[in-house]
Amino acid sequence: MQSDPPRTAAEIEKYLTFVVADALGVNPQTIDVNQSWDNYEINSQQGMKIALQVGEYLGLKLSPTILWYYPSINLLAQRLADEFTHEKSEKYLI
């Protein structure tokens, strides 16, 4: 049985850090959550993969372009955590 996905910004940030590090093939400790995605040279294919993986894990439908609207791990984690503070019948991000 899979445990519940993280709900706080800090938990999501930690998960995102590991996903990004895996996509880039680097140690998660080298990832600065406040740095822009541009600093990591994430291409569109990697960005789509990250969005898909995080969305599936959190049970959200994420736009493949979400990384470009929230330009750092920190900002994206905060936005995703906001999804869990509001009750909705369907969780969907544009």
C-alpha positions in Angstrom: 0.0 0.0 0.0 1.4 3.4 -1.0 1.6 6.1 1.7 -0.2 9.4 1.2 1.6 11.9 -0.9 3.3 14.9 0.9 1.0 17.8 1.6 3.2 20.6 2.9 5.4 22.8 0.8 8.5 21.5 2.7 7.5 17.8 1.9 6.8 18.6 -1.7 10.0 20.6 -2.0 12.0 17.6 -0.8 10.3 15.3 -3.2 10.8 17.7 -6.1 14.5 18.0 -5.2 14.9 14.3 -5.6 12.9 14.2 -8.9 14.9 17.0 -10.4 18.2 15.5 -9.2 17.3 12.2 -10.8 16.3 13.9 -14.1 19.6 15.7 -14.2 21.7 12.8 -13.0 23.1 14.7 -10.0 23.2 14.4 -6.2 20.1 15.9 -4.6 22.4 17.8 -2.2 23.6 19.9 -5.1 20.2 21.2 -5.9 19.4 24.7 -4.6 15.6 25.0 -4.3 15.7 28.7 -4.8 17.6 28.6 -8.1 15.7 29.2 -11.3 15.1 26.2 -13.5 17.2 28.0 -16.1 20.3 27.5 -13.9 19.8 23.7 -14.2 19.4 23.9 -18.0 16.3 21.7 -17.8 15.0 21.1 -21.3 11.3 20.8 -22.3 11.4 17.0 -22.3 12.9 16.9 -18.8 10.4 19.5 -17.6 7.5 17.5 -18.9 8.8 14.3 -17.3 9.2 16.1 -14.0 5.7 17.6 -14.2 4.2 14.2 -15.0 6.1 12.4 -12.2 5.2 14.9 -9.6 1.6 15.2 -10.7 1.1 11.4 -10.6 2.7 11.3 -7.1 0.5 14.0 -5.7 -2.6 12.9 -7.5 -2.8 16.2 -9.5 -3.2 16.8 -13.2 -0.3 19.2 -13.9 0.3 21.1 -17.1 3.5 20.1 -18.7 4.5 23.8 -18.7 4.0 24.4 -15.0 7.8 24.6 -14.4 7.9 27.7 -16.5 5.1 29.4 -14.5 6.7 28.6 -11.2 10.4 29.1 -11.9 12.0 27.4 -8.9 11.5 24.3 -6.9 10.6 26.4 -3.9 7.9 28.4 -5.7 6.5 25.3 -7.4 6.3 23.4 -4.1 4.5 26.3 -2.5 2.0 26.4 -5.3 1.4 22.7 -5.2 0.9 22.7 -1.4 -1.8 25.3 -1.9 -3.8 22.7 -3.8 -4.1 20.7 -0.6 -5.4 23.7 1.5 -8.5 24.1 -0.6 -11.2 21.5 -0.9 -12.1 20.8 -4.5 -14.0 18.0 -6.2 -11.3 17.7 -8.9 -7.7 18.8 -8.5 -6.4 20.3 -11.7 -3.7 22.9 -12.4 -3.6 24.8 -15.7 
